[in-house]
Amino acid sequence: MTRSNRREAGRRRLAMRLPQMRTLIMKARDPWQLELFEAYQMAVEARDRLRRRRFNLKLVREYDETCVEIEQHVVRAMHEPPSPNYCLIP
């Protein structure tokens, strides 16, 4: 999955997961928010792969926790003004 596809998949998944934030999530354009969408999709994909393989249930729980943490970051990011100093590469 390409980066932009992963971001949009994460955006849609988060919009379903956080219906109270759906409109803001779908309108989001800030690079930090887009990075969160991508990170969320990556975490969900990894968790689901592990879950299907029944590989390591402790690791599945850790990915579940990561997904919840990213959801919390998204909620905060939706209420913050866009960051003019945001840089993907420090």
C-alpha positions in Angstrom: 0.0 0.0 0.0 1.4 3.4 -0.9 1.9 6.1 1.6 -1.0 8.2 0.4 -3.3 5.2 0.2 -2.3 4.2 3.7 -3.1 7.7 4.9 -6.5 7.7 3.4 -7.2 4.2 4.7 -6.2 5.4 8.1 -8.4 8.5 7.8 -11.4 6.4 6.8 -10.8 3.9 9.6 -10.4 6.7 12.2 -13.6 8.4 10.9 -15.5 5.2 11.6 -13.8 4.6 14.9 -14.3 8.2 16.1 -17.7 9.2 14.7 -17.8 12.4 16.9 -14.7 13.6 15.0 -15.7 12.3 11.6 -16.2 15.7 9.9 -12.9 17.1 11.3 -11.0 14.0 10.3 -12.3 14.0 6.8 -11.4 17.7 6.3 -7.9 17.4 7.9 -5.0 18.5 5.8 -2.3 19.3 8.4 0.8 17.2 7.8 0.9 16.1 11.5 -2.7 14.9 11.2 -1.9 13.0 8.0 1.1 11.4 9.7 -1.2 10.2 12.5 -3.6 8.7 10.0 -0.8 6.8 8.3 0.6 5.6 11.6 -2.8 4.4 12.7 -3.3 2.4 9.5 0.2 0.8 9.9 -0.5 -0.2 13.5 -3.9 -1.7 12.6 -2.4 -3.6 9.7 0.4 -5.0 11.9 -2.1 -5.9 14.7 -4.4 -7.6 12.3 -1.6 -9.6 10.7 -0.5 -10.8 14.1 -4.0 -11.6 15.2 -4.7 -13.7 12.1 -1.5 -15.7 12.7 -2.2 -16.1 16.4 1.5 -15.4 16.7 1.8 -13.5 20.0 -1.2 -12.4 21.9 0.9 -10.1 24.1 2.1 -8.3 21.0 -1.5 -8.0 19.7 -2.5 -6.3 22.9 0.4 -3.9 22.6 -0.7 -3.0 19.1 -4.3 -2.6 20.4 -2.9 -0.1 23.0 -0.9 1.7 20.3 -4.1 2.1 18.2 -5.9 3.6 21.2 -3.0 5.9 21.9 -3.0 7.1 18.3 -6.8 7.6 18.5 -6.2 9.9 21.5 -3.5 11.8 19.6 -5.9 12.3 16.7 -8.6 13.7 19.0 -6.1 16.2 20.4 -4.7 17.0 16.9 -8.2 17.7 15.6 -8.6 20.5 18.1 -5.1 22.1 17.6 -4.5 24.8 15.0 -2.2 23.7 12.1 1.4 23.9 13.0 3.3 26.3 10.8 6.7 24.9 12.0 5.9 21.2 11.5 8.6 19.4 9.7 8.6 15.7 8.7 12.4 15.5 8.7 14.1 17.2 11.7 
